[in-house]
């Protein structure tokens, strides 16, 4: 099944981690639609230049003019996609001015576009991290938790050539099984990726075999065979440290 991903890009054309990750993660058999989203800050110089030109020449067709930084990011992204193995059915580009802050704008677009996942580049990931770590961040936390955006967020580090496979963490919660379902849906036709089901025992009790069986059942429903699935159960004082 063809999938639709929202990939955030920025003026930092030397990185574009979200695009690079998509290129490295999917194989040549993939057929997807990508929407490249560039959010231009109103205080950026190229955005001010575009707005100034629109003001000076209101009769000219400048409303659809793309700022220089956005245009470079889009061109570089398309170049990376053309050089990769991923097969793209359609590439859509969206360049918008920042309205409510980068994180909220991305979530709003995710809610409106019905994407299968939102792939965050480095700057978007930093913005999300800042939202959670800044003082009085509970308002921002509530904004994200209560957002109508149901699309999973992929936070992408710098891709490593040749790296593959997925570590899928399960703890018995509804959220973890939703993650299992998402991974199964995304990887159903990606046979080059194996999946490791990972569970951390920390004294809370529970049957890990029951968790693994349920998770495997969900993956099987997506056509992923047992030969691609490995179980790993460990003990740790902290879950994050064990992961």
GULUMTI-974568 format. One record per atom (N, C-alpha, C, O): residue in one letter; x, z, y. Coordinates in steps of 0.05 Angstrom, whole numbers, plus 5000, padded with zeros to 4 digits. Layout:
BEGIN
aXZY...
This chain:
BEGIN
x501750004976x500050005000x501850005025x503750155027x501149825044x502649815068x502250065085x499950165087x504350165097x504150415112x504950365141x506350165147x504050535159x504450505187x505950755198x504950975195x508250715210x509950935220x510250915250x510650695261x510151145263x510851155291x513751255294x514351475284x515451095307x518251165309x518851205339x518551015355x519851445346x520451495374x523351395380x525151425364x523651265403x526251165412x526751265440x524851325455x529251265448x530051355475x532151155486x532950965473x533051215510x535051045523x537851075509x539650915515x538151275492x540651315478x540951115456x540551185432x541650875462x541750655442x544050685422x544050555402x545950865428x548150905409x547251065385x548651065364x544951195387x544151355364x541551245351x541751135329x539251275364x536751175353x536451265324x535951105306x536651525319x536751635292x534151575277x534251525253x531851575290x529351525277x529351245265x528551205242x530151045280x530250775271x532350745249x531750615228x534650855253x536750835232x535950975206x536550875184x534451195208x533551325184x531551155169x531751125145x529651035183x527750855171x529150625157x528350545135x531150515169x532650295158x534050375132x534250215113x535050625131x536550715107x534850825085x535650825062x532450915092x530751055073x529150865055x528750915031x528150645066x526450465051x528150225041x530150155053x527150115019x528649885007x527349625014x525449615029x528449405002x527649135010x524749075001x523548885012x523649224983x520949164973x518849284991x516449234987x519649435011x517749565029x516449365048x517749185058x513849405053x512549245073x510949445090x508949555082x511949475114x510749685132x510349575160x511349365167x508749725175x508449675203x509749905218x509250135212x511449835237x512850045254x511850015282x511749795293x511150235294x510650245323x512950395336x513350635331x514450255354x516650385368x515550495394x514450345411x515750755398x514650895421x516950985439x518651145431x516950885464x518850975484x517251115507x515550995519x517951365511x516651525533x518651545556x520751665552x517951435578x519751425601x519151655620x516851675630x521051815625x520752035644x520251925672x521651735680x518452045687x517851955714x520151985733x520251855754x521952175727x524252215745x526652055738x528752085750x526351875718x528651705710x528951475730x526951385742x531351395735x531951195756x530650925750x529550805769x530650835725x529450575719x526450575721x525250375728x525250805715x522350825718x521550825748x519650695756x523150965765x522650965793x522950685805x521450605823x524850535795x525350265804x522950085798x522049925814x521950115773x519649955765x517150025782x515749845791x516750285787x514450365803x514750275832x512750195845x517150275842x517650175869x517049885871x515849795891x517849725852x517349435852x514349385850x513349195863x512949545835x510049515833x508749565860x506749445867x509849765874x508749835901x509349625922x507649555938x511749505921x512549305940x511149035935x510648885954x510648985910x509448725903x506948755887x506848685863x504848865899x502448925883x501048685872x499548705853x501548445884x500248205874x501848075851x500747895837x504348155847x505948035826x505148165799x504048385798x505748025778x505048125751x507248315741x508948235724x507348555753x509448745746x508448985731x510149155723x505949005727x504849245714x505749265685x505849485673x506449045673x507249045645x510349035643x511448995621x511649055666x514549045666x515749285652x514949515659x517549245634x518749465619x521249555633x522949395640x521549825637x524049925649x526549845633x526349795609x528749825647x531249725634x531949895609x532649785588x531850155612x532650325589x530850285565x531850275543x528250255570x526450205548x526949935535x526849915510x527449735552x527849465541x530349465523x530349345502x532449595532x534949605516x534449755490x535449665469x532949975491x532450125466x530749955446x531349965422x528849815457x527149645439x528849425427x528549365403x530449295443x532149075433x534049175412x534449045391x535349405417x537149515397x535749595371x536849555350x533349705374x531849785350x531149545333x531349555309x530249335346x529549095331x532048975318x531848855296x534248995331x536748885320x537449045294x538248925274x537249315296x537849475272x535949415249x536749395226x533349375255x531449315235x531949045222x531649015197x532848855238x533348585227x535848585209x536048415191x537648775213x540148785197x539848955172x541648965155x537549095169x537149275146x535749135123x534948905126x535449275101x534049165078x531049205080x529549075065x530149365098x527249425100x525749175109x526649025126x523449125096x521748895102x519548995120x517849165112x519448895145x517548975164x515348765167x515948535173x512848845162x510648655165x510048605195x509248385202x510248815211x509648795239x511049015254x511249245245x512148945278x513349145296x511749145322x511448945335x510749385329x509249415354x510949585372x512049785364x511049515398x512549675417x510649795438x508849655448x511050045444x509450185465x511450325484x513050485475x511150265509x512750405530x510850525549x509250395562x510950795551x509050935568x510551135586x512651235578x509351195608x510451405626x509651675615x507451715605x511551865618x510952145609x508652255624x508552235649x506852385610x504452505623x504352805620x504252955640x504452905595x504053195590x506553325579x506453545569x508853185580x511253275566x511553115541x509653025529x514153075533x514652885512x513352975485x512252805472x513453225478x512353315453x509353265452x508353155433x507953345473x504953315474x504253015474x502352935461x505752855488x505252565489x505552435462x503952265454x507652525447x508052415420x505852495401x504752335386x504952755403x502852845386x500152705393x498652645375x499752655418x497252515426x497252235415x495252135405x499552095417x499751825406x499351835375x498051655364x500552035363x500152065334x497252105326x496452005305x495852255342x493052305336x491352055340x489452005325x491951895360x490451655366x491051425347x489251255342x493451415337x494351175322x493951195292x494250985279x493251425281x492751455252x495251355237x494951185219x497551465243x500051385230x500351545204x499451765202x501851425185x502451565161x504651765165x504851965149x506351735185x508351935192x509451865220x509351645229x510452075233x511752045259x514752095254x515452325247x516351895259x519251925254x520651975281x520751805298x521652225283x522852305309x525852245310x527352295291x526652125332x529452085337x530752345347x529452555347x533252335354x534752575361x533552715385x533152955385x533052565406x532052685431x529252805428x528753025438x527552665413x524952775408x525053025391x523553215396x526953035372x527253275355x528253505372x527453735368x530153445391x531153655409x528853765426x528754005430x527153585435x524853675452x523053865436x522154065446x522553795411x520853955394x522254225388x520854435389x524854225384x526254475379x526154645404x525854895402x526454525427x526454685452x523754815456x523555045466x521554675449x518854785452x518655035436x517455235445x519755035411x519355275394x521255495401x520655725395x523555435414x525555645419x525355765447x526555975452x524055625466x524055725493x522355975496x520556025479x522856145516x521256385520x518256315524x517656105535x516556505516x513656465518x512756215504x510856085513x514156145483x513455895468x510955915452x510155715440x509556145452x507156165435x504955975445x503355885428x504955905470x502955715480x503555445469x501755295460x506055365469x506855105458x506355105428x505454905417x506855325415x506455345386x503455295379x502755145361x501755425395x498855395391x498055115396x496355005382x499154985416x498554705423x499054525399x497554345393x501354575386x502154405363x500454465339x499454285325x499954725334x498354805311x495554705313x494354615294x494454715338x491654635342x491354345349x489154255354x493554195349x493353915355x491753765334x491753835311x490253565344x488653405325x490453205310x489453055294x493053205316x494853025302x495353125274x496453345270x494552965255x494953045227x497252905214x497752945190x498752745229x500952585217x503352765213x504052925231x504652755190x507052905185x509252825204x509452595212x510953015211x513252965229x515752955212x516353135197x517252735215x519852715202x521952755223x522152595242x523552965220x525753025239x528352915226x529253025206x529552715238x531652565225x534352625236x534852595260x536252715220x539052745228x540352475228x539052265222x542852465234x544352215233x544552125204x545552275187x543551885197x543551795169x546451775159x548251685172x546751845133x549251815119x549051575101x547251565084x550851375103x550651145086x550651215056x552251375047x548751095041x548551145012x547051395004x546551424980x546351565023x544951805016x541951745009x540751595024x540951874988x538151824981x537052064966x538352274964x534552044957x533152254942x531852454961x532652474984x529952614950x528452794967x528353074954x527753094930x528953274970x528653554961x525953644971x525453664995x524153704953x521353774959x520854064953x520754144930x520554224974x520254514971x517354594967x515654514982x516854764947x514054854941x514055154939x515855274927x511955274951x511755564950x508955654942x508255894942x507255464934x504555534925x502455524947x500055554942x503355484972x501455474995x500055204996x501055004985x497855195010x496454945013x498154735028x498054505022x499654835048x501354655063x503554525046x504154295049x504654685027x506754565010x505654354992x506954154986x503154394982x501954184965x501153944981x501053714971x500453985007x499953745024x502553595028x502553345029x504753735030x507353605031x508053445006x509053225007x507353564983x507753424958x506053164957x507052954949x503653184966x501852944967x503052734985x502952494979x504052815008x505252625027x507652495015x507952245017x509452645003x511852534990x511052334968x512252124966x509052404952x508252234931x507151964942x507751754931x505651984964x504451744976x506651564988x506651324984x508651695001x510751535014x512651414993x513551184996x513251564972x515251474952x514051324928x515551264909x511551274928x510251154905x511550884897x511750824874x512450734917x513650474911x516650474917x517950254918x517850704921x520650734928x522150844903x522951074903x522550674884x523650764858x526550854860x527550984842x527950784882x530750864884x531051154893x533251264893x528851284900x528951574907x527951744884x525751704874x529551944876x528652144858x527652384874x528252414898x526152564861x524952794875x525753054860x525353074836x526753244875x527353504863x525353704874x525353764898x523753814857x521954034864x523454294865x524754374845x523454424888x525154654893x523354904900x521754884918x523855114885x522355364890x524255604891x526155614875x523855774910x525556014914x524056264906x521956324917x525156404887x524056664879x525256884898x527656904900x523457044910x524557254928x523057514923x522757674942x522257554899x520957814892x517957824898x516758034894x516857604906x513957604912x512157554888x509757564891x513357504865x511757454841x510757164841x511657004857x509057114822x508056834819x509456684797x511756754789x508156494786x509156334764x510156074774x508555904783x512856034774x513955784784x513155544767x512855324778x512855584741x511955364724x509255254732x508755014731x507455434740x504855354749x505055184774x503654984777x506755274793x507155114817x508254844811x507354634821x510354834794x511554584787x509554394773x509554154778x508054504755x506054334740x504054214760x503453974758x503054374778x501154264797x502454054815x501253844820x504954104824x506353914841x506853654826x506453434837x507653674801x508153434785x505653274781x505653034781x503453414777x500853284774x500153114798x499052894795x500653224822x500153074846x501852824848x500952614855x504452854841x506252634842x505452414822x505652184827x504652504798x503752314777x501352154787x501051924780x499652284802x497252144812x498051914831x496451724834x500351934842x501351714859x503051514844x504351334856x503151544818x504651344802x507551404798x509051234790x508451644805x511251724803x511651854775x510452054768x513451734759x513851824732x515552074730x517052134749x515452204708x517052454703x520052394704x521552584710x520852154699x523652084699x524852104727x527352114730x523252104747x524152124775x523952404786x524652454809x522952594770x522452864779x524153064765x524453064741x525453244781x527053464770x526053724782x525153734804x526153934765x525354204774x527854374779x529754374764x527754524801x529954714807x528754974818x527454974839x529155184803x528155444810x530555634815x532355644798x530555774837x532855944844x531856204856x529456234861x533656394860x532956654872x534656684898x536956614898x533356784919x534856824943x533557024961x531157074960x535157164978x534057364996x532357235018x530357345026x533256995026x531656845046x531156565036x532956435023x528756465041x528056195032x529755985047x530755795035x529856025073x531355825089x534255805081x535455595080x535456045075x538256045067x538655905040x540655765036x536755945022x536955804996x536655504998x537955354985x534755425016x534355135020x536855005032x536954765036
